[in-house]
C-alpha cells in the first residue's frame, strides 16, 4: 500500500476531493432511484451510478487506495449485471449501496486527515456486496427482461478544478494588478471629459440667453467640441489596448501546462501493466503546452480511461511481443499539439490494435471496405461495446470509451479512433482552446438563429439543386472535392425550411468531423463574431444536439449546434426524399403560449412547436402569461411549474377560474418528479403533466395534438 509521504500533495488533495464528491453523487443517485416511481427512470439512474463507480474505481486504483477500489468494483459488479438484464434494485439492495457510499465517504475523511485507508477498509460492506452480486446474477438468469440502453446517460464532469480553487503565480497577479490599475486611470480621464462636456453645455445654454452675442461663443464651443472629440478618440484607442491586454492576462491566468492533466498516468500504466502481467512505459509530449485549466481538469478522467484501455487491451504480454519481434516493454504515447485554433490530444499505443473481428461480432456489422472499417472502429464509443473479449476488474464492460466520448463532447470537442499502421491503436481528441468564449458562425434555419463553432468550419459553399445524390443508401452532395455527406439543419430539428422554392442553390457550411467533412445545409449565413458560451443547465443536459447557448448582441438567444451530432445525422442511412423534401405546414395553425422563467427552455420548446406548425408566443412567469392571454389570447398554454411571481399551479387555477379562458388547454412541463406534484397539477385543472427529465419531442407533440 502506498504511504502519504510517497504521494504528490497536490494529487492527494485532488483525489480526496474527488472521493468526497463521488460519494455524495452516489448517495444522491441511490436516493433518487428509491424515490422514483418509474422503472425506466430507475434503470437510467442505476446506469449513471454504474459510471460513477467505474470512474472512482479507476482513480482509486491509480493511487493504490485498495479499500475504495474494492468497494467500487463490487458496486460496479452489481450495477453492471442489473444494466445487462434490465433489473430494478429493491429497497434492501439500495440500502446496501448507501452503506457503500458511506464507507467511501469515511475513506475521504481518513484521506483528509492524512491517513490512507487500509486495503480492508469497509470489509463488512464488501462481503455483503459480493453476496448481493451473486444473488443479482441469479435473479437475472431467472427473469431477464431486456431493455434498450438509455440514449443519453448523464455523466457528470467537473468543468473547473476539483476543489473550486486555482493557483496563480505572484508574477501573474502583479501583471493583473498593473492592468487593473491602468483601467482605474481611465476613471479619472472619463471624469475630466464629463466635466469638459458639462462646461460646453453651460456655454451653449448661455448662448440662448436674451441679449447675448453668440458670435464669439460659437467659435469657443466648436473649438471645445473638436478638442473633446480628439481626446475621446485617443482615449478610446488607449482603453481598447488596455482592455485587450487585461483580457490576455486573465486568459493566461486561467491556463495550466498540459502536463497537469497527465498527472498520475505513469502510475496507471505501471499498476495496470503489473496487474495484467505486462510491461509498459509512458511517454508524454507537449506537456509544456498552456491549456485552459477547465479543459485540463475535465480531461483527466478521459485520459485515465484511455491509458488504462491502452494497457489492458492493446499492449501484449512480453512473450507475445517477443514472438512478434517487438521489445518486451510496450509504449503508451500521450501527446498534445496545436492545430490551428484547436488543440489535439492523442493517446497511442504500439500494441496489437483493435480487434475488428471482435467489434464486428459485437456490432453485427460487416468489415468489408475502408469506410466500413472506420465505421466499426467508431462504434467502440457506444455504451456496452467493449474491445475486450472477457470481463475483468480492469476492463470489458464497454463503459470507459462511452464516458470519454461524452466528456469530450461536453467540452465542445470530438474524439476519433484509428489503427496505427505499425501496430497499435490511436485515440485523437480535438478540443477548443477555451470554454469561456467561442468564435461562431451565425446561421438561420427554419426562421431561428443558430451558431456553429468556427474552429470546426472549413469553408462556406452554395450547393446547386442538382448536386444532391444517393450513394449506398446515404445522402451526399457532389462538390469539386468529391461526394460529401450532408444534413439539413431545418429538417434535422423538425423545422420548416425558410428557403425560396424557386432558389437554384442552397447555402451550406462545411464542417470537420471525425468521419470527415460534412455539409450542413442552412437557410442563410448571417455573420461571424465572438460570444460568451453558456451551459444549457441540468434540465437540458441530455439534449445532445446542442453544445450550449449564447445571447446575441441584440438580445436574441442562439443555440450552439453540436458538430459531432450533425456529422452523425449526415451519416445515417435513409431515403433521399426524407432528407431533402420540404414538409408542409399544418393548415390549421394553433397559437401556443409558452411560459417558463428559463430562456433556454422557452427557446427549445418554441423551436419544437414552430417546427410542428404552431404559432408561438412566450412569457417569463404566470403573471405575464395572464396579461398576454387577456390581450392576445391563445389556443393552448404550455407552462413550467416553478416560476417567480405566479407558479404553474397558480396560473392553471387562474385560467380555470376565468370566464373567457376556462376551456383553454394547459400542459404543465416541469422538473418535479413526485406523484404528489403530478396529482396537484391535474387537480389544478391541467390537461397534461410532463416531466422535463423524461422530455421527448415526439411524446410532447402527440400530447399537444390530443389536448388542442
GUGUTI-599819 format. One line per 10 residues: their letters; for each residue x, y, z of C-alpha. Coordinates in pm, 1 decimal. Example, Ala and Ser with C-alpha at 12.3 -4.5 7.8 and 13.67 -1.06 7.14 Angstrom:
BEGIN
as> 1230.0 -450.0 780.0; 1367.0 -106.0 714.0
END
This chain:
BEGIN
xxxxxxxxxx> 0.0 0.0 0.0; 123.9 347.0 -85.5; 204.9 586.1 202.5; 103.1 955.5 227.9; 470.1 1056.5 201.8; 501.8 887.1 -139.7; 208.2 1080.3 -284.4; 229.6 1415.5 -455.3; 45.1 1653.8 -213.7; -149.7 1819.4 -493.9
xxxxxxxxxx> -258.4 1484.6 -635.8; -366.7 1362.3 -290.3; -574.1 1677.3 -234.2; -746.1 1641.1 -572.0; -817.5 1272.3 -511.3; -958.0 1338.5 -162.8; -1199.1 1593.9 -307.8; -1297.2 1355.4 -587.0; -1371.9 1073.3 -337.8; -1592.6 1307.7 -134.8
xxxxxxxxxx> -1775.9 1433.9 -446.2; -1829.7 1084.4 -585.7; -1962.5 958.0 -250.8; -2215.1 1242.7 -247.4; -2314.2 1176.5 -610.7; -2363.2 805.8 -533.7; -2579.6 882.1 -231.2; -2796.6 1124.7 -432.1; -2832.8 872.5 -714.6; -2939.3 591.8 -479.0
xxxxxxxxxx> -3193.0 819.1 -309.0; -3328.2 926.4 -649.4; -3365.3 559.9 -752.3; -3557.5 488.6 -432.9; -3782.1 794.6 -475.8; -3862.7 741.2 -842.0; -4181.0 557.9 -929.4; -4084.2 494.1 -1291.2; -3895.0 172.2 -1373.6; -3718.9 319.4 -1678.1
xxxxxxxxxx> -3605.9 618.8 -1473.1; -3469.4 381.6 -1207.8; -3268.3 191.9 -1469.4; -3133.4 519.9 -1607.4; -3016.7 625.6 -1260.1; -2862.1 282.7 -1199.0; -2657.8 320.8 -1519.9; -2549.5 667.6 -1408.0; -2442.6 523.1 -1071.2; -2252.3 247.4 -1254.0
xxxxxxxxxx> -2046.6 502.5 -1444.5; -1968.1 696.1 -1126.4; -1842.5 380.6 -954.4; -1638.7 289.6 -1262.7; -1467.0 630.1 -1273.4; -1387.3 635.5 -899.5; -1252.9 280.6 -915.3; -1002.1 391.2 -1177.0; -891.0 691.5 -970.9; -857.8 478.9 -654.3
xxxxxxxxxx> -656.0 220.3 -842.6; -424.8 496.2 -963.7; -334.0 592.7 -605.6; -345.8 233.0 -476.5; -629.0 309.3 -233.2; -736.8 -53.3 -250.0; -1020.7 -28.0 1.9; -1209.9 228.2 -207.2; -1118.6 46.9 -529.0; -1265.1 -281.5 -398.3
xxxxxxxxxx> -1589.9 -121.7 -280.4; -1634.6 44.7 -621.6; -1552.2 -279.6 -801.8; -1830.3 -473.1 -628.7; -2076.2 -186.3 -666.0; -1989.1 -187.8 -1036.6; -2038.3 -566.1 -1049.0; -2392.2 -540.5 -909.1; -2490.5 -244.2 -1126.4; -2338.2 -394.3 -1441.0
xxxxxxxxxx> -2546.2 -710.1 -1403.1; -2864.6 -508.8 -1346.3; -2789.2 -297.7 -1655.2; -2733.2 -605.0 -1872.4; -3060.8 -775.2 -1777.0; -3273.2 -465.4 -1709.1; -3338.9 -534.1 -1340.0; -3450.1 -269.1 -1090.7; -3281.4 -291.7 -748.1; -3510.6 -339.6 -449.9
xxxxxxxxxx> -3503.9 -142.3 -123.1; -3271.1 -373.2 73.4; -3008.4 -366.6 -201.5; -3033.9 11.1 -230.8; -2970.2 30.4 144.8; -2650.6 -164.8 90.2; -2539.0 74.8 -185.1; -2598.6 363.3 56.1; -2378.3 185.7 309.2; -2112.1 153.5 39.9
xxxxxxxxxx> -2134.4 528.7 -30.0; -2096.8 590.9 344.9; -1784.4 373.5 352.7; -1639.7 572.6 62.4; -1716.3 897.9 245.5; -1538.9 758.0 555.4; -1237.8 693.8 333.4; -1246.3 1060.3 224.9; -1238.5 1165.4 591.1; -933.3 945.5 650.1
xxxxxxxxxx> -759.8 1090.9 345.1; -834.2 1443.0 460.9; -666.0 1367.4 796.3; -355.3 1243.6 613.1; -424.2 870.2 654.1; -450.1 624.0 364.6; -746.4 382.9 409.3; -635.0 21.7 452.0; -693.6 -241.5 180.4; -965.4 -393.7 402.1
xxxxxxxxxx> -1146.6 -63.4 455.3; -1520.2 -131.2 456.6; -1465.8 -508.3 451.4; -1811.3 -579.7 600.4; -1974.2 -381.4 321.5; -1757.7 -555.3 60.9; -1864.8 -902.7 180.5; -2230.9 -800.9 159.6; -2177.7 -652.8 -187.3; -2021.2 -981.5 -302.8
xxxxxxxxxx> -2321.2 -1175.7 -175.4; -2565.7 -939.9 -345.2; -2367.7 -957.3 -671.9; -2417.1 -1334.7 -673.0; -2786.6 -1300.9 -589.0; -2844.4 -1034.5 -856.0; -2672.1 -1256.7 -1112.8; -2907.8 -1543.2 -1022.5; -3209.2 -1310.4 -1041.9; -3101.4 -1200.1 -1385.9
xxxxxxxxxx> -3074.9 -1558.1 -1513.3; -3421.3 -1641.9 -1381.7; -3609.0 -1336.2 -1507.4; -3410.4 -1141.1 -1762.2; -3606.9 -850.7 -1902.8; -3411.7 -693.9 -2185.8; -3439.8 -318.2 -2218.6; -3267.1 -96.5 -2474.6; -2981.2 111.3 -2331.8; -3067.6 463.9 -2227.3
xxxxxxxxxx> -2993.8 700.0 -2512.2; -2838.7 982.8 -2314.7; -2692.2 875.6 -1976.6; -2589.4 1174.6 -1771.2; -2219.9 1168.3 -1682.0; -2111.2 1445.6 -1454.4; -1773.9 1603.8 -1528.6; -1613.2 1887.7 -1345.2; -1561.8 2190.5 -1568.3; -1332.4 2355.4 -1312.2
xxxxxxxxxx> -1060.6 2245.1 -1077.0; -1186.6 1972.6 -843.7; -1160.0 2186.6 -528.4; -1300.4 2502.5 -689.2; -972.9 2689.7 -645.1; -679.9 2783.4 -867.1; -313.8 2866.6 -816.2; -183.0 3183.3 -981.6; 183.0 3287.6 -969.8; 282.6 3609.8 -794.7
xxxxxxxxxx> 416.9 3746.7 -1124.5; 81.3 3682.3 -1292.7; -106.3 3853.6 -1008.6; 129.5 4152.5 -1036.0; 57.1 4173.6 -1408.9; -319.3 4162.4 -1343.3; -285.1 4432.7 -1076.0; -89.7 4652.0 -1318.9; -352.3 4607.6 -1590.2; -638.7 4679.1 -1349.4
xxxxxxxxxx> -451.1 4992.9 -1236.5; -442.0 5103.7 -1599.1; -818.7 5063.3 -1617.4; -864.5 5269.6 -1298.7; -674.9 5563.0 -1451.2; -940.9 5584.7 -1720.0; -1195.2 5659.9 -1447.5; -1024.8 5996.0 -1381.0; -986.3 6058.8 -1754.9; -1356.7 5996.1 -1821.2
xxxxxxxxxx> -1447.3 6222.0 -1527.6; -1242.9 6510.0 -1681.6; -1414.4 6454.3 -2015.4; -1754.1 6462.3 -1844.4; -1662.8 6792.4 -1673.5; -1547.4 6938.5 -2006.3; -1874.8 6829.0 -2171.6; -2074.6 6991.4 -1888.0; -1876.1 7315.5 -1931.9; -1950.3 7322.2 -2304.6
xxxxxxxxxx> -2316.8 7255.8 -2235.1; -2324.0 7550.9 -1996.0; -2166.8 7775.8 -2262.1; -2426.5 7661.4 -2514.6; -2702.9 7742.4 -2263.4; -2569.6 8097.1 -2219.8; -2581.2 8145.6 -2596.4; -2960.1 8109.9 -2581.0; -2996.0 8380.4 -2313.1; -3178.6 8702.1 -2425.3
xxxxxxxxxx> -2942.6 8979.5 -2539.5; -2634.9 8758.1 -2566.7; -2393.8 8785.3 -2862.6; -2322.8 8423.1 -2963.7; -2063.3 8506.9 -3230.3; -1757.8 8454.7 -3013.5; -1920.4 8186.0 -2801.3; -1998.2 7965.3 -3104.1; -1633.0 7954.7 -3201.3; -1537.4 7870.5 -2841.7
xxxxxxxxxx> -1791.1 7587.3 -2819.5; -1688.1 7447.6 -3159.7; -1322.1 7452.4 -3058.4; -1404.7 7280.9 -2729.3; -1606.0 7010.4 -2905.2; -1322.9 6944.1 -3155.2; -1073.9 6913.3 -2871.2; -1308.0 6683.2 -2672.6; -1366.4 6460.7 -2977.8; -990.3 6431.3 -3037.8
xxxxxxxxxx> -928.2 6338.9 -2674.1; -1209.3 6081.2 -2680.4; -1071.5 5914.6 -2996.0; -726.3 5892.7 -2840.7; -862.1 5759.9 -2510.0; -1075.5 5500.4 -2688.5; -761.9 5364.5 -2859.0; -572.2 5356.6 -2529.4; -864.0 5194.0 -2347.7; -900.9 4932.5 -2620.6
xxxxxxxxxx> -532.7 4846.6 -2585.9; -561.5 4824.1 -2205.4; -877.4 4609.5 -2219.4; -714.1 4373.7 -2470.9; -403.2 4341.9 -2250.7; -616.3 4276.9 -1939.8; -819.1 4015.6 -2126.0; -496.2 3843.9 -2236.4; -360.2 3841.3 -1879.3; -683.9 3691.6 -1747.5
xxxxxxxxxx> -675.6 3421.4 -2014.3; -313.7 3341.4 -1924.3; -405.5 3325.3 -1554.7; -662.9 3059.3 -1645.1; -408.6 2834.4 -1814.3; -209.9 2537.0 -1689.2; 51.0 2318.6 -1857.9; -99.9 2015.6 -2032.6; 124.7 1803.8 -1807.3; -118.6 1879.5 -1521.2
xxxxxxxxxx> -384.1 1672.4 -1699.1; -135.1 1383.9 -1723.8; -58.0 1364.4 -1351.1; -83.5 1007.4 -1229.9; -93.3 847.0 -1575.4; 251.5 694.5 -1520.8; 125.2 510.1 -1213.2; -180.3 386.6 -1403.6; 47.5 237.4 -1669.7; 270.1 79.6 -1404.8
xxxxxxxxxx> -11.5 -66.0 -1193.6; -232.4 -191.1 -1477.9; 67.9 -349.5 -1650.5; 172.1 -523.0 -1327.3; -182.3 -647.8 -1263.4; -205.0 -796.9 -1613.6; 147.3 -942.3 -1633.0; 270.5 -688.8 -1888.8; 549.8 -435.2 -1917.1; 480.5 -83.8 -2041.8
xxxxxxxxxx> 613.0 271.4 -2021.2; 451.6 610.7 -2066.2; 581.5 898.0 -2278.0; 428.8 1247.2 -2265.9; 491.1 1506.7 -2536.7; 369.6 1863.9 -2538.2; 340.4 1874.8 -2158.8; 454.8 2237.5 -2158.4; 161.4 2345.5 -2376.6; -51.1 2604.1 -2189.6
xxxxxxxxxx> -418.1 2499.7 -2180.8; -732.4 2646.8 -2023.9; -746.0 2497.6 -1673.5; -1113.2 2399.7 -1710.0; -1014.0 2177.7 -2003.4; -715.3 2038.4 -1810.7; -942.1 1941.1 -1520.9; -1213.6 1786.4 -1740.3; -956.1 1593.0 -1947.8; -820.7 1396.0 -1652.1
xxxxxxxxxx> -1097.5 1133.8 -1643.9; -1081.7 1078.8 -2020.4; -703.0 1036.0 -2024.5; -723.0 787.2 -1736.9; -975.4 575.7 -1926.5; -775.8 585.1 -2249.5; -444.0 495.6 -2085.4; -599.2 210.3 -1885.6; -764.8 92.2 -2206.5; -433.0 102.5 -2396.0
xxxxxxxxxx> -251.9 -112.2 -2139.6; -537.8 -353.4 -2066.4; -649.7 -403.8 -2427.8; -364.0 -304.2 -2655.5; -27.6 -393.4 -2505.0; 58.0 -764.6 -2534.5; 238.7 -978.5 -2278.9; 622.0 -990.1 -2300.5; 604.3 -1340.0 -2453.7; 363.8 -1225.8 -2727.6
xxxxxxxxxx> 578.5 -922.3 -2805.5; 896.1 -1132.6 -2826.1; 722.8 -1371.0 -3065.1; 617.3 -1075.3 -3281.9; 974.8 -942.1 -3286.5; 897.6 -638.8 -3069.6; 1054.9 -507.9 -2748.7; 910.5 -673.6 -2438.4; 809.5 -337.4 -2295.5; 516.4 -169.1 -2467.1
xxxxxxxxxx> 490.7 207.7 -2509.1; 198.2 445.0 -2446.1; 236.4 791.4 -2600.6; 21.8 1083.5 -2481.6; 83.1 1397.3 -2686.3; -69.0 1743.2 -2721.3; -25.1 1989.6 -3006.3; -188.9 2298.6 -3151.5; -371.2 2250.8 -3480.4; -475.3 2598.9 -3593.6
xxxxxxxxxx> -714.5 2730.0 -3328.5; -779.2 2385.7 -3178.4; -581.7 2155.8 -2950.1; -525.7 1795.0 -3048.5; -457.0 1531.6 -2781.2; -350.2 1186.7 -2898.7; -323.6 865.6 -2692.9; -139.3 599.3 -2892.2; 0.0 255.3 -2809.6; 224.5 15.1 -3000.2
xxxxxxxxxx> 22.6 -294.8 -2913.3; -199.7 -529.4 -3110.8; -451.8 -267.2 -3221.5; -828.7 -305.3 -3210.8; -978.4 -642.4 -3295.5; -1205.1 -568.2 -3592.7; -1347.9 -921.8 -3596.2; -1449.7 -890.5 -3230.2; -1601.7 -546.2 -3287.5; -1781.8 -669.7 -3597.2
xxxxxxxxxx> -1934.2 -954.5 -3396.4; -2032.8 -717.5 -3114.5; -2197.5 -467.0 -3350.1; -2326.6 -708.0 -3612.8; -2172.3 -508.7 -3899.5; -1954.6 -611.2 -4192.3; -1586.1 -510.5 -4209.8; -1569.1 -501.0 -4590.6; -1429.4 -176.9 -4729.0; -1233.1 108.8 -4574.7
xxxxxxxxxx> -1542.0 308.8 -4482.9; -1698.9 5.4 -4313.4; -1382.3 -48.7 -4106.8; -1378.2 316.2 -3998.3; -1747.6 299.6 -3901.5; -1692.3 -14.5 -3694.2; -1393.0 139.2 -3516.6; -1606.3 437.8 -3411.2; -1864.1 200.8 -3262.0; -1622.9 139.1 -2969.9
xxxxxxxxxx> -1757.6 464.4 -2821.3; -2110.4 323.6 -2790.9; -2233.5 201.8 -2448.9; -2188.4 -171.8 -2399.6; -1940.8 -219.9 -2688.2; -1605.6 -336.0 -2548.8; -1269.3 -400.5 -2712.0; -1210.9 -685.2 -2466.0; -1337.7 -1037.9 -2516.3; -1368.4 -1100.5 -2140.9
xxxxxxxxxx> -1483.0 -902.8 -1837.3; -1211.9 -842.0 -1577.4; -1162.9 -599.0 -1290.5; -978.7 -377.2 -1540.0; -1199.7 -382.0 -1847.4; -1460.5 -548.6 -2061.6; -1783.7 -374.5 -1961.8; -1797.7 -127.2 -2251.7; -1819.6 177.0 -2022.8; -1487.4 364.0 -2037.4
xxxxxxxxxx> -1489.6 478.2 -2400.6; -1854.3 583.6 -2376.7; -1752.0 811.2 -2087.6; -1464.1 951.5 -2293.2; -1686.0 1038.5 -2590.7; -1949.3 1214.5 -2383.1; -1696.4 1402.0 -2170.7; -1517.3 1529.0 -2481.4; -1842.9 1637.0 -2646.6; -1935.8 1832.2 -2333.5
xxxxxxxxxx> -1611.3 2021.6 -2390.9; -1736.4 2103.8 -2745.9; -1478.9 1863.0 -2884.4; -1469.0 1540.3 -3083.7; -1292.1 1206.6 -3044.9; -1185.1 961.1 -3312.7; -1008.0 626.5 -3321.4; -777.4 470.1 -3579.6; -539.5 179.8 -3624.4; -168.4 263.5 -3621.9
xxxxxxxxxx> -9.5 121.7 -3941.5; 291.5 -16.5 -3749.3; 63.3 -179.4 -3490.5; -148.5 -39.3 -3212.9; -443.4 197.2 -3177.5; -465.6 576.2 -3152.4; -739.6 788.5 -2997.2; -743.8 1152.8 -3107.1; -925.2 1418.5 -2903.5; -982.9 1754.3 -3076.1
xxxxxxxxxx> -1068.3 2029.6 -2828.6; -1120.6 2407.8 -2818.9; -853.6 2624.5 -2654.8; -1103.1 2776.2 -2411.1; -1456.3 2708.2 -2289.4; -1541.0 3066.6 -2193.1; -1581.7 3236.1 -2531.5; -1646.1 3093.7 -2875.7; -1587.8 3235.9 -3221.9; -1906.6 3135.5 -3400.4
xxxxxxxxxx> -2073.5 3149.5 -3738.5; -2434.2 3267.7 -3714.2; -2680.7 3083.5 -3936.6; -3056.7 3090.0 -3988.0; -3259.1 2768.7 -4015.5; -3635.5 2738.3 -4001.2; -3667.3 3104.1 -3904.5; -3438.7 3068.2 -3599.6; -3078.8 3169.6 -3540.3; -2819.0 2906.3 -3450.3
xxxxxxxxxx> -2441.7 2914.6 -3415.5; -2158.8 2683.5 -3526.3; -1813.1 2689.5 -3366.2; -1578.3 2831.5 -3632.7; -1296.2 2601.8 -3519.5; -1494.1 2321.3 -3687.0; -1572.2 2518.4 -4004.4; -1368.5 2452.5 -4320.4; -1547.9 2680.3 -4564.0; -1886.4 2810.8 -4676.9
xxxxxxxxxx> -2031.0 2696.6 -5011.4; -2351.3 2706.4 -5216.2; -2496.5 2378.5 -5341.9; -2687.3 2351.8 -5669.1; -3021.5 2174.7 -5660.3; -2894.8 1907.6 -5900.0; -2592.9 1816.2 -5686.8; -2785.3 1603.7 -5434.4; -2732.2 1230.1 -5481.4; -2771.1 893.5 -5306.4
xxxxxxxxxx> -2470.6 657.4 -5269.5; -2513.5 317.7 -5097.8; -2820.4 437.6 -4910.7; -2651.4 751.3 -4777.1; -2721.6 1110.4 -4880.7; -2439.2 1304.9 -5045.7; -2381.6 1625.8 -5235.2; -2137.8 1647.5 -5523.1; -1858.6 1903.1 -5467.6; -1531.5 1978.8 -5651.7
xxxxxxxxxx> -1354.5 1789.8 -5370.4; -1574.4 1481.6 -5421.3; -1900.4 1348.3 -5270.8; -1975.8 1476.0 -4920.2; -2247.7 1366.8 -4671.3; -2491.4 1640.1 -4573.8; -2757.0 1723.7 -4317.1; -3029.5 1988.1 -4347.0; -3044.6 2167.7 -4009.1; -3409.8 2270.0 -4050.3
xxxxxxxxxx> -3533.1 1917.5 -4117.9; -3295.8 1768.6 -3858.4; -3454.8 1993.9 -3595.2; -3805.7 1933.7 -3734.5; -3843.3 2293.8 -3851.6; -3989.7 2425.8 -4175.0; -3706.1 2542.5 -4405.8; -3734.3 2912.4 -4484.7; -3580.4 2895.7 -4832.0; -3742.6 3004.5 -5154.0
xxxxxxxxxx> -3870.1 2703.8 -5355.8; -3751.8 2883.5 -5669.7; -3393.1 2913.1 -5547.3; -3146.8 2707.2 -5750.7; -2881.0 2696.4 -5475.4; -2868.5 2631.9 -5101.2; -2608.8 2780.0 -4862.3; -2406.6 2522.5 -4666.9; -2133.7 2522.0 -4402.5; -1865.1 2253.7 -4448.4
xxxxxxxxxx> -1752.5 2130.0 -4106.0; -1479.9 1893.6 -3987.3; -1579.4 1577.7 -3800.9; -1406.2 1251.7 -3703.7; -1567.1 1083.4 -4005.2; -1453.3 1355.9 -4247.9; -1607.1 1667.9 -4400.0; -1982.9 1720.7 -4368.3; -2202.9 1977.7 -4544.1; -2454.4 2146.6 -4312.2
xxxxxxxxxx> -2745.5 2297.5 -4508.9; -2893.4 2621.1 -4369.3; -3134.2 2888.8 -4489.4; -2889.3 3178.7 -4455.2; -2545.6 3264.6 -4312.4; -2568.0 3598.6 -4132.1; -2224.8 3669.5 -3982.9; -1938.6 3577.6 -3752.5; -1846.6 3702.0 -3404.6; -1707.0 3600.6 -3065.0
xxxxxxxxxx> -1967.3 3528.0 -2796.8; -1981.0 3404.3 -2440.2; -2083.8 3039.2 -2423.5; -2329.3 2937.9 -2152.2; -2436.7 2598.6 -2024.8; -2791.0 2486.5 -2101.5; -2820.7 2366.3 -1741.3; -2902.8 2022.8 -1595.8; -3258.8 2016.6 -1734.1; -3131.6 2020.5 -2093.2
xxxxxxxxxx> -2806.1 1832.7 -2031.1; -2931.2 1532.6 -2230.6; -3023.7 1732.8 -2541.8; -2716.5 1627.1 -2737.3; -2792.8 1831.5 -3049.0; -2675.0 2147.9 -2873.6; -2341.6 2221.1 -2701.9; -2460.8 2534.9 -2521.5; -2638.7 2862.8 -2562.9; -2540.5 3226.8 -2609.8
xxxxxxxxxx> -2701.9 3568.3 -2603.4; -2656.0 3770.0 -2922.6; -2585.0 4146.8 -2906.3; -2949.0 4220.3 -2999.7; -3074.5 4009.3 -2705.2; -3183.9 3701.8 -2901.7; -3095.7 3350.9 -2779.8; -2886.5 3134.5 -3014.0; -2823.4 2763.1 -2953.5; -2474.8 2631.2 -3033.7
xxxxxxxxxx> -2505.1 2325.5 -3260.7; -2309.2 2010.3 -3173.4; -2095.3 1939.4 -3480.7; -2040.5 1574.3 -3381.6; -2418.1 1516.6 -3366.9; -2460.6 1689.5 -3705.1; -2199.3 1461.5 -3862.5; -2365.2 1150.2 -3717.9; -2702.6 1261.8 -3855.8; -2546.2 1310.2 -4200.0
xxxxxxxxxx> -2403.1 956.5 -4186.3; -2740.1 791.4 -4123.0; -2880.9 573.6 -4397.9; -3225.4 698.1 -4504.3; -3424.7 759.1 -4823.8; -3313.0 1071.1 -5003.3; -3660.1 1220.4 -5022.4; -3687.9 1200.8 -4644.3; -3398.0 1443.0 -4616.8; -3449.2 1689.9 -4898.5
xxxxxxxxxx> -3830.3 1704.6 -4910.8; -3988.5 2014.1 -4763.3; -4257.8 1939.2 -4514.5; -4581.8 2131.5 -4546.2; -4702.1 2338.4 -4256.2; -5026.2 2224.8 -4095.3; -5321.1 2406.7 -4246.4; -5480.8 2497.1 -3913.2; -5213.9 2688.6 -3722.1; -5278.3 2692.1 -3349.3
xxxxxxxxxx> -5145.4 2962.2 -3118.4; -4944.4 2837.4 -2818.6; -4836.3 3046.0 -2519.3; -4510.4 2906.5 -2369.7; -4447.4 3013.4 -2008.8; -4108.1 2942.2 -1843.5; -3859.8 3153.6 -1648.8; -3566.2 2982.0 -1827.5; -3497.6 3149.4 -2162.9; -3318.2 2836.7 -2289.6
xxxxxxxxxx> -3617.0 2612.5 -2211.8; -3854.6 2866.2 -2371.5; -3640.0 2877.7 -2686.2; -3615.0 2499.5 -2714.4; -3990.1 2443.5 -2669.7; -4057.1 2724.3 -2920.1; -3834.2 2552.8 -3178.4; -4016.1 2221.2 -3137.8; -4362.5 2376.4 -3159.7; -4290.1 2603.6 -3456.2
xxxxxxxxxx> -4132.6 2308.9 -3637.2; -4465.9 2129.6 -3596.3; -4660.7 2423.7 -3742.3; -4774.4 2611.6 -3429.9; -4759.7 2988.3 -3378.3; -4575.7 3055.5 -3053.3; -4566.9 3346.5 -2809.1; -4368.9 3343.1 -2483.0; -4392.2 3469.6 -2124.4; -4148.1 3451.0 -1833.4
xxxxxxxxxx> -4395.6 3386.1 -1547.7; -4762.6 3332.6 -1470.1; -4843.7 3699.8 -1418.4; -4709.7 3796.7 -1761.2; -4884.4 3493.7 -1914.4; -5225.1 3601.2 -1782.9; -5174.1 3950.4 -1923.9; -5083.5 3807.1 -2265.8; -5386.5 3578.7 -2255.4; -5619.0 3872.6 -2187.0
xxxxxxxxxx> -5459.2 4089.6 -2457.6; -5393.0 3838.2 -2735.0; -5547.8 3502.7 -2637.7; -5408.3 3153.0 -2707.2; -5535.6 2810.4 -2811.8; -5319.9 2625.9 -2556.4; -5080.7 2715.0 -2271.1; -4755.6 2524.4 -2205.5; -4618.6 2625.5 -1864.6; -4340.1 2542.6 -1619.9
xxxxxxxxxx> -4439.2 2481.2 -1256.5; -4156.3 2653.6 -1068.4; -4165.4 3023.3 -1164.7; -4142.3 3351.9 -975.9; -4441.7 3580.8 -917.9; -4701.5 3315.4 -1009.2; -4614.8 2946.6 -1049.4; -4766.7 2697.8 -1292.5; -5023.2 2558.8 -1046.3; -5147.3 2910.0 -964.8
xxxxxxxxxx> -5157.3 3003.4 -1334.4; -5362.5 2691.2 -1415.6; -5614.3 2768.0 -1139.4; -5640.9 3130.9 -1258.9; -5713.7 3013.9 -1616.4; -5978.6 2768.0 -1496.8; -6147.2 3041.7 -1285.3; -6156.6 3281.1 -1582.3; -6485.3 3302.7 -1771.7; -6308.9 3372.7 -2100.7
xxxxxxxxxx> -6030.5 3109.6 -2087.9; -6174.6 2838.2 -1865.5; -6168.8 2588.8 -2153.0; -5814.0 2667.6 -2272.5; -5596.5 2352.1 -2253.6; -5296.9 2373.8 -2015.2; -4991.8 2146.9 -2038.9; -4751.8 2160.4 -1741.5; -4389.0 2073.2 -1819.0; -4183.1 2053.6 -1500.4
xxxxxxxxxx> -3867.6 1924.7 -1336.4; -4063.8 1795.4 -1035.2; -4069.5 1417.0 -1014.3; -4308.0 1326.5 -731.4; -4650.5 1172.0 -786.1; -4797.5 1424.7 -541.4; -4693.6 1714.0 -767.0; -4847.8 1542.6 -1069.7; -5175.7 1494.6 -883.0; -5160.9 1856.8 -765.8
xxxxxxxxxx> -5116.7 1979.4 -1123.6; -5404.2 1771.2 -1258.1; -5631.6 1879.1 -972.4; -5548.8 2242.4 -1052.3; -5701.2 2176.9 -1395.3; -5401.7 2088.5 -1617.0; -5484.1 1872.9 -1920.4; -5140.9 1703.3 -1915.0; -4838.0 1689.8 -1686.6; -4496.3 1615.4 -1845.7
xxxxxxxxxx> -4159.2 1577.8 -1670.7; -3853.7 1757.8 -1810.2; -3614.0 1479.0 -1713.4; -3813.1 1244.5 -1940.8; -3888.3 1504.4 -2207.3; -3930.5 1361.4 -2556.9; -4024.5 1581.5 -2853.1; -4242.9 1313.0 -3015.5; -4441.6 1249.2 -2695.5; -4472.7 1623.2 -2634.8
xxxxxxxx> -4614.7 1691.6 -2981.5; -4851.6 1394.6 -2951.4; -4974.1 1537.5 -2619.4; -5026.3 1875.9 -2787.2; -5224.7 1711.6 -3068.3; -5451.1 1539.4 -2816.9; -5526.8 1842.2 -2597.5; -5581.3 2101.8 -2872.8
END
